[in-house]
Structures are given as structure tokens and as C-alpha cells.
């Protein structure tokens, strides 16, 4: 899948976006901006009459997504609003990863959902290539043009046609930490990778294991790698590797894995060591960090802004007990990695197109923004809709960066390589977490699996 990042996006642009995020987070976590009521250029009414929808009495729709827990509950609140406005009935269909396989079985059985939320551009392309996905109409495209930067529109396109409506975004360049642990240890928020290693040692010396790594789930490992690689190798190499125009045996990959091993390979720095990490789920990695007061199982956990949903299920308060800093600079610039979920139509109808239009609107995103644990690429969502200063500043940084971002590399890959549990990049990096000394072997496995998934070599 072609990267959304164009050739004129320079190191300087990435650096400025990262600097903006760093400044914004620093402002939020010193207590400023917590009562900021300014919007982010929206102007729509809270009741949400910014989008015109048809009457759909008697229409039934199904929406499939892999979301569970609070994420699913909050999305259902958005679907409920669509029902109220249109008269349609919308059923949420829980899906499993990889969602393309789930959808394939549904389609084979003659029962595809009307709309599915796809978490990878690569999955959108696969759905289009298989003839499953239907393009959105001009009405939806108009709503997208009104609310989204060109980059976020482009990642939803295949062959020049608009298929995906990016409803949910993620800022995947964040490290969350237990503020009490840092205070007790006298640790400071690091700016560089070298600083991060120093901070980890300071935390370890205070009696707390520095990191919890979610090794049981394959995707957090790819996110760790991508942040290190983007910062160290730079945007151009990142785009080349994302498209498999360079091999995973490239020296830049060796450098990134070697750097990553400075944390993953130090058992005292990872809760449970490598073997323990491989049994640690994403949700457990968060609870390891934010339960146990000032003596948790770990002091820090890497992942995106969506970690807030999981922190909210502990007693820790975001902005006081739970704080966050941008992923440190490893090379010349700090990384700005994003992810997202796009609504894609599988059964073309007036109702499905209307739902896609609603999900492209300021109104839909504002509803879920207020519920927390959510970030929208929609530039017209009022910044004040986000429930806390940390989330407000993360959201503002994402919108203000415009198109100066890099989309999650594994999400751009064919799903067989970048999005399947127990296979491809997920499995290869899990194996590397287990044995971080085997850099060359990991590179060889990654290249073999990438070559097969991309259709044969670079």
C-alpha cells in the first residue's frame, strides 16, 4: 500500500510536528490548558446539526468492528445517535482479528455487514482487490473534504477512488508513566533514547521495574519497532520499508533492532523479562503500570493515546497519577506515528452511504470524543470536546500536524505480514522479544515473510 507521506515531507516537517506534540504535552501536564474551552475550528452545535441525513425508517444496517469493552460501548453511543436522526436500526457485529478473514467468512455465507471498520490501509486494499468494498458516493466525499486534511482522505483511497472514511485515529508515539514512581525515584521525562535508558536505570535503582511490554499481543511490538525505526532511519527509509522497496535485511533494520534490544534485551528493565512479557496482554501492560500505588509491577508502558481507556479502569487519574511524554528521539527527529480505523462499505445502499457520511461528520466524532479514549482525525471536532487536558493537547497536536505524519507501517502492509496474530511481523517480533540477541535471524525471518506477503521480494 502506498504510504500517505509524500516526497516533500521533510525531516524538518516531522521534527516540527514532534516538537509541537512535546510542547503541547508539557503544557498540559504542568496543569495549563485543563480548562481550555476553545474549539478546534469547529463551530457546530453540540446537538450536532452540521450534517444532513436522510430519513431511513425501516432500514436495518450491520456494522462490524473488532472493538470490545469501553471502545465498543462508546461507538454504540454514536450509532444510537445515527438511529435517532434517521430512524434506521443499526446492529453492532463483534468481529475477530484478522477482520479480513472474518469478513471473508461472512461474505462466503452471503451475509456481509453493511459497513466494517478496517484497522489497516492494507486491509482496505485487500477488500477492494477482492471486489468486496464499495466506493463512497459524492455526498460522503464532500463531507470528508469539509472535515479532513488531504492526507487522511488519501489513506482511504485505492486506485484513486475513495473507499475508507477514517473515523478513529491514534497517536502512537507516546510513553505513559506512573507519576508517583517517577517522583519517588527523582526521574525526569526523557527527550532522547539515551535519556530514556538513563531514566529507566534511575527507576530501576528505586526498586521498580521500568517497563511493561505487551508481548502477548503482536501489534504493540510492531509499534515499538516503528517508532525507533522512523526516528533513527528517517521518513524516506520508513516509506521504502513500508512499501517493501528495501528489504528487512537492510542495515537500517539491523540498527533499529539493535537499539530496541537495549530495552527488550535487558531482563531487569522488562516486567517478567522476555518470557513474562510474551504472556502480558496489552490491557495487563497498562494495569501493571497503574495499579499498586507507588510500587507497581512497572513504571512505564509504551502505546498510543487509546491507553487512556485502560487507565480509566484503574484508580489512577490521568494528568496526575498517570502522565505521558512523547516517544523519545532516537535519531535526528522524534517520531510521529499514527494509526486509525476506517469505515468501509460492503453492501452499497442509501443507508450504508448515509452512515459513512455520518461517521465522516464532526457530529459523530464529537460524541465519541466526549466519552474519552478516542482521537479523531476530523479537524472540525471542537478541542473542548475531549475530556481532559492530556487528550485535548494530543488531539490538537495531531490536527495541527496536518499531513506531516507517518501511518503505522504494519497497517500499510498486506494483512498476512502486518496484521495477523501468530504470523508475519507480529510473530517475528515476538520471537525477537524472546531472544533479542538474534538480530540477523530476526531480519531473515522478517524478509522471508514480507517477500511472501508482498508477492515476491523487493
C-alpha positions in Angstrom: 0.0 0.0 0.0 1.3 3.4 -1.0 2.4 5.5 2.0 0.3 8.6 2.6 3.5 10.5 3.2 4.5 12.4 0.0 8.1 13.0 -1.0 8.1 16.7 0.0 7.5 15.8 3.7 10.9 16.5 5.1 12.8 15.7 8.3 12.1 19.3 9.3 8.3 18.8 9.0 8.4 15.6 11.1 10.6 17.4 13.6 8.2 20.3 13.9 5.2 18.0 14.4 7.1 16.1 17.1 8.2 19.3 18.8 4.6 20.6 18.8 3.5 17.4 20.5 6.2 17.7 23.1 5.4 21.3 23.8 1.7 20.5 24.0 2.1 17.6 26.4 4.4 19.7 28.6 1.8 22.4 28.8 -0.9 20.0 29.7 1.0 18.2 32.3 2.1 21.3 34.1 -1.6 22.0 34.7 -2.1 24.5 32.0 -4.9 24.2 29.5 -7.0 22.0 31.6 -9.9 24.4 31.4 -9.4 25.3 27.8 -12.8 25.8 26.3 -11.7 26.9 22.8 -12.8 24.7 20.0 -10.5 23.5 17.2 -12.1 25.4 14.4 -15.4 23.5 14.6 -18.3 25.8 15.3 -21.0 23.1 15.0 -23.8 23.0 17.7 -23.4 20.4 20.4 -26.7 18.8 19.4 -25.0 18.4 16.1 -26.8 19.8 13.1 -23.7 20.0 11.0 -24.6 17.1 8.7 -27.8 16.4 6.7 -29.0 12.8 6.8 -31.9 11.1 5.1 -34.9 9.5 6.8 -34.3 5.8 6.9 -37.3 4.4 8.7 -37.5 0.6 8.3 -33.8 0.3 7.2 -31.6 -2.1 9.1 -27.8 -1.9 9.0 -25.0 -4.0 10.4 -21.6 -2.6 11.4 -18.7 -4.9 12.1 -15.6 -4.0 14.1 -13.1 -5.7 16.4 -13.7 -3.2 19.2 -14.6 -4.5 22.7 -15.3 -3.1 26.1 -15.5 0.6 26.6 -14.4 1.2 23.0 -17.4 -0.8 21.7 -19.8 0.8 24.2 -18.8 4.3 23.2 -19.1 3.6 19.5 -22.5 2.2 20.1 -23.5 5.6 21.5 -22.5 7.1 18.2 -24.6 4.5 16.3 -27.5 5.2 18.6 -27.4 8.9 17.6 -27.5 7.9 14.0 -30.6 5.8 14.7 -32.3 8.7 16.4 -31.6 11.1 13.5 -32.5 8.7 10.7 -34.9 6.1 12.0 -32.7 3.3 10.9 -31.8 0.3 13.1 -28.1 -0.3 13.4 -26.7 -3.6 14.9 -23.0 -3.8 16.0 -21.4 -7.1 14.9 -18.3 -8.1 17.0 -15.5 -9.2 14.7 -12.3 -11.0 15.3 -8.7 -10.3 14.1 -7.8 -10.5 11.4 -11.0 -8.8 10.3 -10.4 -9.5 6.6 -10.7 -13.3 7.4 -13.8 -12.6 9.5 -15.4 -10.7 6.6 -14.4 -13.3 4.1 -16.4 -15.9 6.0 -19.4 -13.6 6.3 -19.3 -12.9 2.6 -18.9 -16.6 1.7 -22.0 -17.2 3.8 -23.9 -14.5 1.9 -24.2 -12.2 4.9 -21.6 -9.4 4.7 -22.1 -6.4 7.1 -23.2 -3.2 5.5 -20.2 -1.4 6.9 -17.0 -2.6 8.5 -14.3 -0.7 10.5 -11.0 -1.7 9.0 -7.8 -1.0 11.0 -5.3 -1.2 8.2 -5.0 0.6 4.8 -3.6 -2.8 3.6 -6.9 -4.4 4.6 -8.9 -1.7 2.7 -6.8 -2.5 -0.4 -7.4 -6.3 0.0 -11.2 -5.7 0.4 -11.1 -3.6 -2.8 -8.9 -6.1 -4.7 -11.3 -8.9 -3.8 -14.3 -6.9 -5.0 -15.9 -6.7 -1.6 -15.6 -3.0 -0.8 -17.8 -0.3 -2.4 -16.7 3.3 -3.0 -18.4 6.1 -1.1 -20.6 8.4 -3.1 -20.1 12.1 -3.8 -22.1 13.2 -0.7 -19.7 11.3 1.6 -16.7 12.7 -0.3 -18.0 16.2 0.2 -18.3 15.6 3.9 -14.7 14.2 4.0 -13.4 17.2 2.1 -15.0 19.5 4.6 -13.6 17.8 7.7 -10.3 16.1 6.8 -6.9 17.1 5.7 -5.9 15.7 2.3 -3.6 13.1 3.9 -6.3 11.5 5.9 -8.6 11.4 2.8 -5.8 9.8 0.7 -5.2 6.9 3.0 -8.8 5.8 2.4 -8.3 5.7 -1.3 -7.4 2.8 -3.6 -6.8 3.4 -7.3 -7.8 7.0 -6.9 -11.3 6.1 -5.6 -12.5 6.9 -2.0 -13.3 3.7 -0.1 -12.3 4.4 3.5 -13.7 7.0 5.9 -11.1 7.4 8.7 -13.3 7.7 11.8 -10.8 6.9 14.5 -7.1 7.9 14.7 -4.3 7.0 17.1 -1.2 8.9 18.2 1.2 6.0 18.6 4.3 8.0 19.7 3.6 8.2 23.5 5.0 6.6 26.6 2.8 6.6 29.7 4.3 6.6 33.2 3.4 6.3 36.9 4.0 9.8 38.3 4.4 8.6 41.8 7.2 6.2 40.8 9.0 8.9 38.9 8.7 11.4 41.8 10.0 8.8 44.3 12.9 7.9 42.0 13.7 11.5 41.1 13.3 10.5 37.4 12.6 13.1 34.7 10.8 12.8 31.4 13.3 11.8 28.8 13.8 13.6 25.5 16.2 11.3 23.8 16.6 7.5 23.6 19.8 7.9 25.7 17.8 9.8 28.3 15.2 7.1 28.3 17.8 4.4 29.1 19.1 6.7 31.9 15.6 7.3 33.2 15.0 3.5 33.1 18.1 2.9 35.2 17.0 5.6 37.7 13.6 4.0 38.1 15.2 0.5 38.4 17.5 1.8 41.1 14.5 3.0 43.1 13.1 -0.6 43.2 10.6 -0.6 40.4 10.9 -2.4 37.0 11.0 0.3 34.3 8.8 -1.2 31.5 5.8 -3.4 30.9 5.8 -4.7 27.3 2.7 -6.2 25.8 4.3 -9.2 24.2 1.3 -11.5 24.1 -0.4 -9.2 21.5 1.7 -8.9 18.4 0.8 -5.3 17.4 2.5 -3.4 20.3 5.8 -4.9 19.2 5.5 -3.6 15.7 4.7 -0.1 17.2 7.8 -0.2 19.3 9.9 -1.0 16.2 8.2 1.6 14.0 8.9 4.5 16.4 12.6 3.5 16.8 12.9 3.0 13.0 11.2 6.2 11.9 13.3 8.3 14.2 16.6 6.6 13.5 16.3 5.7 9.8 14.2 8.7 8.8 11.0 9.2 6.9 12.3 8.2 3.4 13.6 4.9 4.6 10.4 4.3 6.6 8.3 4.8 3.4 10.6 2.5 1.5 10.4 -0.3 4.1 6.6 0.2 4.4 6.3 -0.5 0.7 8.9 -3.2 0.7 11.1 -1.3 -1.6 14.0 -2.1 0.6 14.5 -5.4 2.3 14.2 -6.2 6.0 17.8 -7.3 5.8 18.8 -3.7 5.2 21.4 -2.3 7.7 18.8 0.3 8.9 16.6 -2.5 10.2 19.6 -4.1 12.0 20.3 -0.8 13.6 16.7 -0.4 14.8 16.5 -3.9 16.2 19.9 -3.5 18.0 18.6 -0.3 19.5 15.3 -1.9 20.6 17.3 -4.7 22.2 18.8 -2.1 24.6 15.4 -2.3 26.4 13.9 -5.6 25.3 17.2 -7.4 25.9 17.7 -6.2 29.5 15.5 -8.5 31.6 15.7 -6.2 34.6 14.1 -3.5 32.5 11.0 -5.5 31.5 8.4 -6.8 33.9 8.7 -10.6 33.8 11.6 -10.5 31.4 11.1 -11.6 27.8 9.2 -14.7 28.7 6.9 -12.8 31.1 6.4 -10.1 28.5 5.2 -12.7 26.0 2.4 -13.6 28.4 1.5 -10.0 29.1 -1.5 -8.7 27.2 -1.9 -5.0 26.2 -4.5 -4.4 29.0 -2.3 -6.1 31.5 0.7 -4.0 30.5 -1.4 -0.9 31.4 -2.7 -2.3 34.7 0.9 -3.4 35.6 1.9 0.3 35.4 -1.1 2.0 37.1 -2.1 -0.4 39.9 -0.2 -1.0 43.1 0.3 2.7 44.0 3.9 3.7 44.0 5.1 0.1 43.9 3.5 -1.2 40.6 4.9 -4.0 38.5 6.3 -1.4 36.1 6.8 2.3 35.9 6.2 2.9 32.1 4.2 1.5 29.3 4.5 2.4 25.6 1.4 2.8 23.5 -0.9 5.3 21.9 -3.4 7.8 23.2 -6.0 5.0 23.5 -4.3 3.8 26.6 -6.5 6.3 28.5 -9.5 3.9 28.2 -7.5 1.3 30.1 -6.1 3.7 32.6 -9.7 4.8 33.4 -10.4 1.3 34.5 -7.8 1.7 37.3 -7.8 4.1 40.2 -5.1 6.2 38.6 -6.1 9.8 37.5 -4.9 10.9 34.1 -2.7 14.0 34.3 -1.8 13.5 38.0 -1.2 9.8 38.7 -0.8 8.8 35.0 1.3 11.1 32.8 2.7 10.9 29.3 5.7 12.0 27.3 6.4 11.8 23.5 8.4 8.8 22.3 12.0 10.0 22.7 14.2 11.0 19.8 16.3 8.0 18.7 17.9 9.6 15.6 17.7 13.1 14.1 14.0 13.6 14.8 11.3 12.4 17.2 8.8 10.0 15.6 5.2 10.9 14.8 3.4 7.6 14.1 -0.3 7.4 13.6 -2.9 4.6 13.2 -6.6 4.6 12.5 -9.8 2.8 11.7 -11.8 3.4 8.6 -15.4 2.8 7.8 -15.7 0.8 4.6 -19.0 0.0 2.8 -19.6 -3.7 1.9 -23.2 -3.5 0.9 -23.9 -0.4 -1.1 -27.2 1.3 -0.2 -28.7 4.6 0.7 -28.4 3.6 4.4 -24.8 2.5 4.3 -23.8 5.7 2.4 -25.6 7.8 5.0 -23.8 6.0 7.8 -20.5 6.6 6.2 -21.4 10.3 5.8 -22.4 10.5 9.5 -19.1 8.9 10.5 -17.2 11.4 8.4 -19.0 14.3 10.2 -18.0 16.5 13.0 -21.1 15.4 14.9 -20.3 11.7 15.2 -16.7 12.2 16.2 -17.6 14.8 18.8 -20.0 12.4 20.5 -17.2 9.8 21.0 -14.5 12.4 21.8 -16.5 13.4 24.9 -16.6 9.8 26.1 -12.8 9.6 26.2 -10.2 7.2 25.0 -10.7 8.3 21.4 -8.9 10.5 18.9 -10.4 11.8 15.7 -8.6 12.9 12.5 -11.6 15.2 11.9 -10.2 18.7 12.0 -13.6 20.3 12.9 -14.1 18.4 16.2 -14.1 21.0 19.0 -10.9 20.6 21.0 -13.0 21.2 24.1 -14.9 18.0 23.4 -12.0 15.9 24.7 -12.5 15.2 28.4 -9.1 16.1 29.8 -6.1 18.4 29.1 -3.8 15.5 28.1 -6.3 14.3 25.5 -7.0 17.8 24.3 -3.3 18.5 23.6 -2.7 15.2 21.9 -5.7 15.8 19.7 -4.6 19.4 18.9 -1.1 18.2 18.0 -2.5 15.6 15.6 -4.7 18.1 13.8 -2.1 20.8 13.8 0.5 18.5 12.2 -1.7 18.4 9.1 -0.2 15.8 6.7 3.2 15.6 8.4 2.7 12.2 9.9 3.6 8.6 9.0 0.9 6.0 9.2 1.6 2.8 11.1 3.9 0.7 8.9 2.5 -2.7 9.8 -1.0 -1.4 9.0 0.2 -0.4 5.5 1.4 -4.0 4.8 -0.6 -6.9 3.5 -2.5 -8.3 6.4 -0.7 -11.6 6.2 2.5 -9.8 7.1 1.5 -6.8 9.2 -1.8 -7.8 10.8 -2.3 -11.5 11.6 -1.8 -12.9 15.1 0.9 -15.6 15.2 2.2 -14.9 11.8 4.5 -12.4 9.9 5.8 -9.4 11.6 3.8 -9.9 14.7 5.2 -13.3 15.3 8.8 -12.4 14.2 9.0 -9.5 16.7 7.5 -11.7 19.4 10.3 -14.1 18.8 12.8 -11.2 18.9 11.4 -10.2 22.3 12.1 -13.7 23.5 15.6 -13.6 22.1 16.8 -10.1 21.4 20.3 -11.2 20.6 19.2 -12.8 17.3 19.1 -9.7 15.2 20.3 -11.3 11.9 17.9 -14.2 12.4 15.0 -11.9 13.0 15.8 -9.9 9.9 15.9 -13.0 7.8 12.5 -14.2 9.1 11.0 -10.7 8.6 12.3 -10.6 5.0 11.1 -14.1 4.2 7.6 -13.3 5.5 7.4 -9.9 3.9 8.5 -11.2 0.5 5.8 -13.9 0.6 3.1 -11.4 1.6 4.1 -8.7 -0.8 4.2 -11.1 -3.7 7.9 -11.9 -4.0 10.8 -9.8 -2.9 11.6 -6.1 -3.2 
